[in-house]
Amino acid sequence: MLKLPKRTVAATGAAALMLSLAACGSSNNGGDDAGSVSGSVAVDGSSTVYPMSNTAAEYLSEENPEVEVSVGFSGTGGGFEKFCAGETDISDASRPIKDEEAATCKEAGVDYTELLVATDALTVVVHPDLAVDCVTVDQLKQLFGPDKPAKNWKELDPSFPDQAITGYVPGTDSGTYDYMNSDVVESEKEILREDFESSEDDNVLVQGVSGTKGAVGFFGFTYYEENTDKLKALEIDGGNGCVAPSVDTARDGSYSPLARPLFIYVANESYDAEDGATKEYVDFYIENLAEIAETAQFIPLSDDDYGNTQKALEGIA
């Protein structure tokens, strides 16, 4: 059984108040009171997006406990499998849906709407005692790619320590794995190196890297922020010098190519269902998106991106 991510974020008083006020002013369900809506909502998918969707569920329960939202984290790929099979109402994703996944949904008659909810900075971490601070994209390919992967840090650069490389990476169902593979490593084999340990639970990766000298791994920025006392984040040289992962560098595009979008996919039929539960949850989620992203320690959308998300939501009906 998977261990739940520890990032079930408790709201600060200020954030809770902001969300409460926003919810009170909501026009969900044609202006009906939130308490008049009841039902269940099933959410699954990306472990990276999990904290946002779970935070939204927790806040909504304060406004309307009659809407029961269950949030799981089987990975982006695993989430889409359930979503396209009609087992969930919403799928969390740390990458866009793949063509083959979209085709599966279409064949099953599952129409959906993609909603961009935040930005993340995929963060490459090492054991805190490792004397390496910055790597290039080519070195990332040597670290994580399947073709002649580096076994010792000195293979990447003569100035790096003579230390064996061990690794802890997300599982193959993870959108984080997919993003590293497709957008960074760009392997023709469409896989990462297979001698590293893998897990769908990012906390396992944190424990592995922090407890193994010479270890390297990667996951979402928030998991690193929670573990700065155990890990060191590598700066990335995407061609214009070394850049550290941060809110600002992810937003301005300088943390390239590891800044990435995060999504939720909403089943249109669930959103339009008579009980109104999925609509209640999604409308609340998007209306309070900036506060939810900040509480869950993600990078809120720019005004333009948020406007596009609102338009996409309005288009469901």
URVENVEN-V382544 format. One record per backbone hydrogen bond with DSSP energy under -0.5 kcal/mol. CO is the residue of the C=O (numbers start at 1). NH is the residue of the N-H. Records with the same first field share a line. If there is no record, write none. Layout:
CO->NH + NH
This chain:
6->8
7->9
12->16
13->17
14->18
15->19
16->20
17->21
18->22
19->23
20->24
21->25
23->26
27->30 + 31
28->31 + 32
29->32
33->36
34->37
39->68
41->43 + 70
42->89 + 90
43->72
44->92
45->75
46->50
47->51
49->52 + 53
50->54
51->55
52->56
53->57
54->58
55->59
56->60
57->61
58->62
59->62 + 63
60->63 + 64
64->67
66->39 + 68
67->69
68->41 + 70
70->43 + 72
75->79
76->80
77->81
78->82
79->83
80->84
81->85
82->87 + 88
83->86
89->267
90->44 + 92
91->265
92->46
93->263
98->102
99->103
100->104
101->105
102->106
103->107
104->108
105->110
106->109
109->111
111->268 + 269
113->266
115->264
118->262
119->299
120->122 + 260
123->125 + 219
124->234
125->217
126->232
127->130
130->132
133->235
135->237
136->140
137->141
138->142
139->143
140->144
141->145
142->150
144->193
146->148
151->165
152->155 + 156
153->156 + 157
157->160
161->163
163->153
164->166
166->216
167->197
168->218
169->199
171->174
173->77 + 78
174->178
175->179
176->180
177->181
178->182
179->183 + 184
180->184 + 185
181->186 + 187
187->190
191->146
197->169
199->171
200->202
201->204 + 205
202->206
203->207
204->208
205->209
206->210
207->211
209->212
212->215
214->166
215->127
216->168
217->125
219->123
220->223 + 224
221->225
222->226
224->227
225->228
227->230 + 231
230->128
232->126
235->135
236->238 + 243
237->137
241->238 + 240
243->236
246->250
247->251
248->252
249->253 + 255
254->256
255->259
258->122
260->120
262->117 + 118
263->93
264->115 + 266
265->91
266->113 + 268
267->271
268->272
270->273
273->276
275->38
276->280
277->281
278->282
279->283
280->284
281->285
282->286
283->287
284->288
286->289
288->292
289->293
290->294
291->295
292->296
293->298
294->297
298->300
299->119
302->306
303->307
304->308
305->309
306->310
307->311
308->312
309->313
310->314
311->315
313->316 + 317
